[in-house]
Amino acid sequence: RQAAGIYQVGMAPMRPTTSAFLAAPPQLQAPSVQQATAGSAGRTAAPLPIERSAVVATAHTASPSRLAAVAPVALLLKIGLATRGTLPRRRRGRAARRQARVSVDAPMALNEEAVALERQAAQLRSSIAVLEEEQYEVERMRRLDLFNSFDIDRSGAVCVQELQTGWPRVSNIGLDQAMASRLLQAHDQNESGALEFDEFDLKRLEATLEAIVAEREAEELVAREEELARQAQVERERQGKEYYESLPGNPDAAWSTRIVSSLAYFLPVLDAAKLGLPLGILFPMLLPGLDTLLIVDKMIPWGSFVLFLALQGIGNRKDLPSLMRFNFHQAVWLDIAVGLTKLATELIGQSDAPMASDVWVVVCILGFLLTLAGIAYSAGSTLLLGSAPRSIPWISAQTEESMGMRRPDFDVASDASNKGDDRGQQA
């Protein structure tokens, strides 16, 4: 303030401002200041307002020597104010250049990072390859030691005996001669009769041995099932033979027993005489016998029914010989079959169908012949062989049930045998 000599009139000394210097009249400025202000007039902003009293005081109190002293300071302030508007533009330019450098440097940094990653991956791959090679070598040495433990004679190959001898040291599965031979044949690729080092793989040998053991167990299971089926068949044959060769109860088969047993079939013959009339018409030689049977049936009222009940009662007596009881029961069932046939002929005879008469004749003849055949078989087997006639379809089965007998269930046994075979095949 002392150098510039700037004071306000009638006021205390004040701090000089840049606007005051720049707004001073030209005559108060040094020549250099006038030129600087004149050159930058088009680029600077409007000067800040200043009180007129300060300018007047400056003009009247400042001397030329003082103005010359402050002229450089005023020039610098003037230039600073003139270049103040260009600073943001320069800052923006530097920011843009900095951003351009970043955009150019970013791909280069990424490329360098990718190259570094590829270099690391290559190093990892090489390390893995080295580790795998070392592991392979360790595994090979282990296999070589294991092979040498089996190769007792150091021949470079493991034979059947050496395989069987050394196997208990590496596995809990027993190995007999046959299994050792099968195991060696399964892995002997060059068919040399022994396992060389390249063919000797313990894991593969164990897997093959497990398969051989499972196969042998399946074969044993099938063999057991077949044996059980054979035993069941033998038992069925024994039961059938015992069943058909003997009857429960008194085994008496004397001639008297045979004769009395055969007389029981007079009942079905007597009831079947009427069915034989159509056959007697075709063959007149049969008519005298048929007439005799019909006369006897007429002579004894309810004779057939009384004889039926008598045979049924005698057959239920368990103290009598079994042969007699069986024939009495079978005669009763034959008479029942004759009665059903006669009932069928009565129904057909009452029918008005065109072919009813022909069907009646066929049914009568067929029923009479079948009855005679059953009677002849039963009487002949009883008299000549002394054995029970047990082969008449349905009739013999019903007779056995009447005596409390039960035939062996051959079908159930056969189904059990078939199921056993199926289980063996599945195993």
C-alpha positions, 0 to 999 in steps of 0.5 A: 500500500505504501508503494502504490500509495492507494488510499480512499479519500476521507476513509481509512487506508484500504487493501489495493485490489487487482481490479483497482489497478486494472481499472485505473486510467491509462495515464496512471499505468506504465507503458508496459502495462498499457501495452499488456492491457491493450493486447489482452483487451479482447480476451479478458473478462470485464474488470471488477467494479471499483468505487470511483473515489478510490480511482480518483484518489489513486490518480491524484496521489500516485507519483510516476515513480510509484507507478513504475514500481508497481507496473510489473505486479500489475502486468502479472495480475493482468496476464493471470486474469487473462489466462484464467478462462483457459485453465479448465480447457487445459485440464479437460485436454489433459484428462482426455489425453490421460483417458486415451492413454488408459484406453490404449494401455488396457488391452496391452495389460490384458494381453500381458496378463493372458500371456502370463496365465498361459505361461503358468498353465504350461508350467502346471501341465509340465508339472502334472506330466512329471507327477504322472510319470513319477506315479507311473514309475512308482506303480510299475515298481510296485507291480514289479515287486508283486510280480517277483513275489509270485515268480519264485523261480525267477523265470520271468513268468508266473505259472499255475502253481506259483499263482496258487501258492502266492495268491493267499498273500494278496487275497482272502479268496481261496484258489484251488488248482481248477480256479488257478488254471481258469484264472491263468487262461483268462489273462494269458494273452500270448497263450504261453501257459504262464503270466508274464509281467505285462499280463500280471495285473492284480486288480484284473486278476481279482475281478476275474476271480470274483466272476469265476467264483460267482459262476461256480456258486451259480453252478453249485446252486443249479446242481443243488436244485437239480438234485432236489428236483431229482429227489422230489421225483424219486419221492413222488414215484415212491409215493405213487407206487406205494399208493397204487400197490397198497390200500389202507387197512386189512391187506387180505387178498384171498380167493374168497375175498376176490370172489366176494369183491367181484360179486359187487359189480352185479349191481351196475350190470343189473341197472345197465340192462335197460341201456343194452336193449338197443344193442340187443336189437342190433345183436339178437344173441344178447337179448336172452341175457338182457331179458334175464337181467330185466326179469330179475330187476322186476322180481325184486321191488326196489332191489337195486336200491336195497343192494346199493345201500348194502354195498355202501354200508359194507364198504364203510366197514374198516375191519373188512379187507381193503380189496373188498371195501374198494370194490364195493365202493367202486361198484356203487360209483359205477351204478351212480354213473349208470343212473346218470346215463339212464336219466340222460336217456329219459330226457332225450326220449322226451325231446321232440328234436328231429335227431332225438331218437338217434341220439338216444340210441347212441347214448344207450349203447355207449353207456352200456358198453362203457359200463361193461368195460368198467365191470370187466376191468374191475372183476378181472383185476380183482379175481386174477391179480388180487389188486384193486382196480384203480385206473377207471377215470373219475370212478376210481378217484371218487372211490378212493375219496369214499374210503378216506384216501387221498392221491399224491398231489403230483401236479404240486410237486411238479410245479415245485420242481419247475420252480426249482429249475427256474431258480437254478437258471436265474442263478 
